[in-house]
Amino acid sequence: MQDYDFAVIGAGIAGASAAYELQSRGRTLLLEQEPLPGHHTTGRSAAFSFESYGNRVVRLLTHAARPFLEDSPEGFAQHPLAQRCSVLWIARSEQVQRLVEHAKRVTADGVNLSEVSTAEALLMCPVLREDQIALGVVEERALHIDVAGLLEAYLAGFRARGGNLTTRAGVTGLRSTGGTWEVCAGDTHYRARVIVNAAGAWADEIGALAGAQPIGLAPLRRTAITFEPPAGATIAQWPCVVDADEAFYLKPEGAQLLASPCDETPFPPCDITPDELDIAVAVDRVMRATTLEIRHVQHSWAGLRSFVADRVPVIGMDPEVSGFFWLAGQGGVGIMTAPSAARAATSLIADGALPEDLKTLGITPEMLAPSRLALRSEATGA
Ligand SMILES: Cc1cc2nc3c(=O)[nH]c(=O)nc-3n(C[C@H](O)[C@H](O)[C@H](O)COP(=O)(O)OP(=O)(O)OC[C@H]3O[C@@H](n4cnc5c(N)ncnc54)[C@H](O)[C@@H]3O)c2cc1C
């Protein structure tokens, strides 16, 4: 039986980034049930990072991840992993108040946003319908992330540091005796001091194998489509356009346009596929807000975004099951927060404290911990 300090379950972006960081603190094993890492939610994202998205803790984690994405360590990747882009939030007249309030909360945390008029919004994205925008709010310093490149760089760095990635290794059993875990993946058994549960939509199932209480994880399906831009349009400089109530978003994706109806349909963990109705809703919402004619959807897919009750990622040691660490509930921000979440996990496991930069931002272990009250009461129905 092979012995490790840390066994990470799941080689999506969460597990890959955590394994990369942990390998510098001890022998690390990364187990993935699929033949290819990134097959589930990580391989299905819209690949952007912006600091005006999500709740405060999420925004701080996104902020802390930014330096790694924009300026990754020497030798980490062969090419830049992030490209600057802008985000344009749009509000119809009845949405203006909500957008203004959201912008106030975000700017209070130091993020630079500027209000733009309808005419200015149309200059940024000429296909928007004038009567659909009463106010625009722009975040200039958003990022488009090369997700496949980021995942591959983490895995290559992990291996170069001596880490062991094993695919087609679905974890089927976890048993703890005398401070050591035995991990069963089919007929193969491993030993590790600490288990890191980075199993995405399956995280509560892995928790159950370890005898932990559920964190109340809800996997929600989200759909995306791509389609041809209008002939002759130069879309590269278009912003990512996000509806103030997140009813849809639209962004350039290479030579195509990408859109999502921002659906959130609960599903058990599985290899999820899109529903025709959600694809039709995406087309309809984009055509209502813009002058785009979508005659043919080039490509459509769906992924499970998994949330806990407060929509803050769960990063911390289980309060009752010793040596069982949660890295789950990344919802719609698992790519943009991966570098800071992985560092947070590693420091909490190895040093019992968060990295200094996260502390300085005001993030505390309690904000991320699985023991926070709302999660357990939600999961148990209390
Ligand atoms: C349409 C869409 C758009 C999105 N857009 C963005 C975006 O723009 N920016 C952003 O930051 N985020 C975005 N997200 C969210 C982001 O993709 C997720 O938060 C992130 O990928 C979650 O990563 P993960 O590693 O936790 O999960 P996953 O990638 O699902 O990885 C979990 C892994 O665990 C493995 N696993 C499960 N059970 C076992 C087991 N028993 N044994 C071994 N392995 C196991 C699975 O096979 C899987 O590979 C989007 C998501 C969707 C669906």
The ligand as a Tripos MOL2 file, in Angstrom:
@<TRIPOS>MOLECULE
LIG
   53    58     1     0     0
SMALL
NO_CHARGES

@<TRIPOS>ATOM
      1 C1        -21.6680   27.0340  -17.7910 C.3       1 LIG1
      2 C2        -20.7120   27.3390  -16.6540 C.ar      1 LIG1
      3 C3        -20.0310   28.5360  -16.6610 C.ar      1 LIG1
      4 C4        -19.1050   28.8040  -15.6480 C.ar      1 LIG1
      5 N1        -18.3690   29.9460  -15.7350 N.ar      1 LIG1
      6 C5        -17.4200   30.2050  -14.8200 C.ar      1 LIG1
      7 C6        -16.5850   31.3440  -14.9530 C.ar      1 LIG1
      8 O1        -16.7010   32.1100  -15.9020 O.2       1 LIG1
      9 N2        -15.6430   31.5620  -13.9930 N.ar      1 LIG1
     10 C7        -15.4910   30.7100  -12.9160 C.ar      1 LIG1
     11 O2        -14.6350   30.9820  -12.0520 O.2       1 LIG1
     12 N3        -16.2620   29.6200  -12.7850 N.ar      1 LIG1
     13 C8        -17.2100   29.3450  -13.7070 C.ar      1 LIG1
     14 N4        -17.9900   28.2250  -13.5790 N.ar      1 LIG1
     15 C9        -17.8610   27.4070  -12.3680 C.3       1 LIG1
     16 C10       -16.5970   26.5500  -12.3850 C.3       1 LIG1
     17 O3        -16.5310   25.8360  -13.5990 O.3       1 LIG1
     18 C11       -16.6290   25.6010  -11.1740 C.3       1 LIG1
     19 O4        -16.7760   26.3520   -9.9780 O.3       1 LIG1
     20 C12       -15.3530   24.7630  -11.0650 C.3       1 LIG1
     21 O5        -15.0370   24.1540  -12.2780 O.3       1 LIG1
     22 C13       -15.5050   23.7100   -9.9830 C.3       1 LIG1
     23 O6        -14.3220   22.9440   -9.9870 O.3       1 LIG1
     24 P1        -14.1910   21.6360   -9.1420 P.3       1 LIG1
     25 O7        -12.8030   21.1310   -9.3070 O.co2     1 LIG1
     26 O8        -14.7050   21.8770   -7.7700 O.co2     1 LIG1
     27 O9        -15.2580   20.6220   -9.7920 O.3       1 LIG1
     28 P2        -15.1030   19.6140  -11.0280 P.3       1 LIG1
     29 O10       -14.4210   20.2430  -12.1720 O.co2     1 LIG1
     30 O11       -16.4380   19.0230  -11.2860 O.co2     1 LIG1
     31 O12       -14.1180   18.5270  -10.4610 O.3       1 LIG1
     32 C14       -14.5020   17.5570   -9.4980 C.3       1 LIG1
     33 C15       -13.8270   16.2650   -9.8960 C.3       1 LIG1
     34 O13       -14.0190   15.2830   -8.8820 O.3       1 LIG1
     35 C16       -14.0790   14.0230   -9.5320 C.3       1 LIG1
     36 N5        -14.6740   13.0360   -8.6230 N.ar      1 LIG1
     37 C17       -15.9480   13.0260   -8.1340 C.ar      1 LIG1
     38 N6        -16.1400   11.9340   -7.3610 N.ar      1 LIG1
     39 C18       -14.9670   11.2500   -7.3650 C.ar      1 LIG1
     40 C19       -14.5380   10.0250   -6.7620 C.ar      1 LIG1
     41 N7        -15.3650    9.2780   -5.9980 N.pl3     1 LIG1
     42 N8        -13.2620    9.6200   -6.9720 N.ar      1 LIG1
     43 C20       -12.4030   10.3490   -7.7300 C.ar      1 LIG1
     44 N9        -12.7790   11.5020   -8.3590 N.ar      1 LIG1
     45 C21       -14.0290   11.9400   -8.1590 C.ar      1 LIG1
     46 C22       -14.9420   14.3200  -10.7420 C.3       1 LIG1
     47 O14       -14.8110   13.3190  -11.7480 O.3       1 LIG1
     48 C23       -14.4200   15.6760  -11.1790 C.3       1 LIG1
     49 O15       -13.3990   15.5700  -12.1490 O.3       1 LIG1
     50 C24       -18.9020   27.8920  -14.5770 C.ar      1 LIG1
     51 C25       -19.6070   26.6850  -14.5740 C.ar      1 LIG1
     52 C26       -20.4900   26.3990  -15.6040 C.ar      1 LIG1
     53 C27       -21.1920   25.0770  -15.6120 C.3       1 LIG1
@<TRIPOS>BOND
     1     1     2 1
     2     2     3 ar
     3     2    52 ar
     4     3     4 ar
     5     4     5 ar
     6     4    50 ar
     7     5     6 ar
     8     6     7 ar
     9     6    13 1
    10     7     8 2
    11     7     9 ar
    12     9    10 ar
    13    10    11 2
    14    10    12 ar
    15    12    13 ar
    16    13    14 ar
    17    14    15 1
    18    14    50 ar
    19    15    16 1
    20    16    17 1
    21    16    18 1
    22    18    19 1
    23    18    20 1
    24    20    21 1
    25    20    22 1
    26    22    23 1
    27    23    24 1
    28    24    25 2
    29    24    26 1
    30    24    27 1
    31    27    28 1
    32    28    29 2
    33    28    30 1
    34    28    31 1
    35    31    32 1
    36    32    33 1
    37    33    34 1
    38    33    48 1
    39    34    35 1
    40    35    36 1
    41    35    46 1
    42    36    37 ar
    43    36    45 ar
    44    37    38 ar
    45    38    39 ar
    46    39    40 ar
    47    39    45 ar
    48    40    41 1
    49    40    42 ar
    50    42    43 ar
    51    43    44 ar
    52    44    45 ar
    53    46    47 1
    54    46    48 1
    55    48    49 1
    56    50    51 ar
    57    51    52 ar
    58    52    53 1
@<TRIPOS>SUBSTRUCTURE
     1 LIG1         1 GROUP 0 **** ****
